[in-house]
Amino acid sequence: MSTAEETGGESSPWGEVTPEAARRLLVAAVDAFAERGYHATTTRDIAGRAGMSPAALYIHYKTKEELLHRISRIGHDRALLLLEAAADSDGTASERLAGAVRSFVRWHAEQHTTARVVQYELDALGEEHRTEIVALRRKSDAVIRRIISEGVRAGEFDVPDIPGTTLAVLSLCIDVARWFSAQGSRTPDEVGDLYADLVLRMVAGRGRELSGLRAQK
């Protein structure tokens, strides 16, 4: 598994990370953390993957944990932007929930190596950084919860437990990063469509909105 195996979808991955040496180290850290786990990865491992000396890493990142925080912050910011864009778009709650799930799942599939680090190495962060990232995750939770709540009020969804259903939806989407492979039988778009349909079945009860949404595809 490596970032080279990811299926794209972003025009300039890690483009906000400068200079080039800092970006190379970050990409190397993503690969190392995804392959070996944060705690089993050393700064020497990361520097070696980037083709640099261990001392060079400390020019750009004070600690290994700072690298993980940068990866996690960028990944969570990107995921939140996708959810917010879908939630704030025009359309019914069903259409917006489907769009949010589709884009969220597609990102976790396209950037599966990065997403595995972003989503599954949270506990390795220091207390201050972990608190920051947890706040971002709560914002993502709030976006999905808002769409579901609006769907319930509009009579589109039959959801007696909105917080629990929100957690189930996000967990379903995030898990894609754990199993997705670029060599698998489904593309990120196909997985996104599948999960959007599954989530609508989850919230719609008797499937009131499903036939109409399929007809619009």
C-alpha positions in Angstrom: 0.0 0.0 0.0 1.3 3.5 -0.9 0.0 6.9 -1.9 1.2 5.9 -5.4 -1.6 3.3 -5.4 -4.3 5.8 -4.7 -6.7 6.5 -7.4 -6.5 10.2 -7.7 -9.5 12.6 -7.5 -7.5 15.6 -6.3 -5.8 17.8 -8.8 -2.9 18.6 -6.5 -2.6 16.2 -3.5 -0.8 17.9 -0.6 -0.4 21.0 -2.7 -0.8 23.2 0.4 2.3 21.7 2.0 5.5 23.7 1.1 8.3 23.6 0.5 8.8 20.6 -1.7 11.0 18.8 0.9 8.3 19.2 3.5 5.8 17.7 1.1 8.0 14.8 0.3 8.4 14.0 4.0 4.7 14.2 4.6 4.0 11.8 1.7 6.6 9.4 3.0 5.1 9.6 6.5 1.6 8.7 5.1 3.1 5.6 3.4 5.0 4.6 6.5 2.2 5.1 9.0 -0.3 3.3 6.7 2.1 0.4 6.2 3.6 0.0 9.7 1.4 2.1 12.0 2.5 5.3 13.7 4.2 3.7 16.7 6.2 1.3 14.7 7.5 4.0 12.3 10.7 5.9 13.1 11.8 9.3 11.9 14.6 7.4 10.1 12.0 5.3 8.2 10.2 8.5 7.1 13.4 10.3 6.0 14.6 7.2 4.2 11.4 6.9 2.2 11.7 10.6 1.2 15.4 10.1 0.1 16.6 12.5 2.9 18.7 12.3 6.0 17.1 11.9 9.4 18.4 15.3 10.4 16.6 16.9 7.4 13.2 15.9 8.8 13.7 18.2 11.8 14.2 21.2 9.7 10.5 21.0 8.7 8.8 19.0 11.5 9.8 19.2 15.1 8.5 15.7 15.9 7.0 12.7 14.3 3.7 13.6 16.1 3.7 17.0 14.4 3.9 15.2 11.0 0.9 13.0 12.0 -1.0 16.1 13.1 -0.4 17.9 9.8 -1.6 14.8 7.9 -4.7 14.5 10.1 -5.6 18.2 10.0 -5.4 18.4 6.2 -7.4 15.2 5.8 -10.1 16.1 8.2 -10.4 19.6 6.7 -10.8 18.2 3.2 -13.4 15.6 4.3 -15.4 18.3 6.2 -15.4 20.6 3.1 -16.9 17.8 1.0 -19.7 17.1 3.5 -20.5 20.8 3.9 -20.6 21.4 0.2 -23.2 18.6 -0.2 -25.2 19.6 2.8 -25.5 23.2 1.6 -26.4 22.3 -2.0 -29.9 22.6 -3.4 -32.2 19.7 -3.3 -34.2 17.5 -0.9 -32.7 16.1 2.3 -32.5 12.7 0.5 -30.6 14.2 -2.4 -28.2 16.1 -0.1 -27.6 13.1 2.1 -26.9 10.9 -0.9 -24.5 13.5 -2.2 -22.7 13.8 1.1 -22.3 10.1 1.4 -21.2 9.7 -2.2 -18.5 12.3 -2.0 -17.3 11.3 1.5 -17.0 7.6 0.4 -15.4 8.5 -2.9 -12.7 10.5 -1.0 -12.0 7.6 1.4 -11.7 5.3 -1.6 -9.6 7.6 -3.9 -7.3 8.5 -1.0 -7.5 5.3 0.9 -3.9 5.2 2.1 -4.1 8.7 3.4 -7.6 8.2 4.8 -6.4 5.1 6.8 -3.9 7.3 8.6 -6.3 10.2 9.0 -9.1 8.0 10.4 -7.3 5.3 12.4 -4.2 6.9 14.0 -6.2 9.5 16.0 -5.1 8.0 19.4 -1.5 8.6 18.5 -1.9 12.3 18.6 -0.9 14.3 21.7 -3.7 15.7 23.8 -3.8 19.2 22.3 -3.7 18.0 18.7 -6.2 15.2 19.4 -8.7 17.7 20.9 -8.4 19.8 17.8 -9.1 16.9 15.5 -11.9 15.6 17.6 -13.6 19.0 17.2 -13.3 18.6 13.4 -14.9 15.2 13.6 -17.7 16.6 15.6 -18.3 19.1 12.9 -18.6 16.3 10.3 -21.0 14.6 12.7 -23.1 17.8 12.9 -23.3 18.1 9.1 -24.8 14.6 8.7 -27.0 15.0 11.7 -28.4 18.2 10.3 -29.3 16.6 7.0 -31.0 13.7 8.7 -32.9 16.0 11.0 -34.1 18.1 8.1 -35.2 14.9 6.3 -37.1 13.8 9.4 -38.9 17.1 9.7 -39.7 17.1 6.0 -41.2 13.6 6.3 -38.6 12.0 4.0 -36.8 10.0 6.7 -38.1 7.6 9.4 -35.3 7.9 11.9 -36.1 7.4 15.6 -32.5 7.7 16.8 -30.8 10.5 14.8 -27.5 10.6 16.8 -27.1 6.8 16.5 -28.0 6.8 12.8 -25.5 9.6 12.2 -22.7 7.6 13.8 -23.7 4.5 11.8 -23.6 6.5 8.5 -20.2 8.0 9.2 -18.7 4.7 10.4 -19.9 3.0 7.3 -18.3 5.6 5.1 -15.0 5.8 7.0 -14.6 2.0 6.9 -14.1 2.2 3.1 -10.5 3.4 3.8 -9.8 0.1 5.6 -10.7 -2.3 2.8 -10.6 -0.4 -0.5 -8.0 -1.4 -3.1 -7.3 0.3 -6.4 -7.0 -3.3 -7.8 -10.4 -4.3 -6.6 -13.5 -4.8 -8.7 -15.2 -1.5 -7.9 -14.2 2.1 -8.7 -14.5 4.9 -6.1 -17.5 6.2 -7.9 -19.2 2.8 -7.9 -18.6 2.4 -4.2 -19.9 5.9 -3.6 -23.1 5.2 -5.5 -23.5 1.9 -3.6 -23.1 3.5 -0.2 -25.4 6.4 -1.0 -28.1 3.9 -1.9 -27.5 1.9 1.3 -27.7 4.9 3.5 -30.9 6.1 1.9 -32.4 2.7 2.6 -31.2 3.0 6.1 -33.0 6.3 6.8 -36.0 6.1 4.5 -37.8 3.2 6.2 -40.1 2.1 3.5 -38.0 3.6 0.7 -40.3 6.5 0.0 -37.5 8.5 -1.8 -35.4 5.8 -3.4 -37.3 5.3 -6.6 -37.3 9.0 -7.4 -33.6 9.4 -6.7 -32.8 6.4 -9.0 -34.8 7.9 -11.7 -32.8 11.1 -11.5 -29.4 9.4 -11.9 
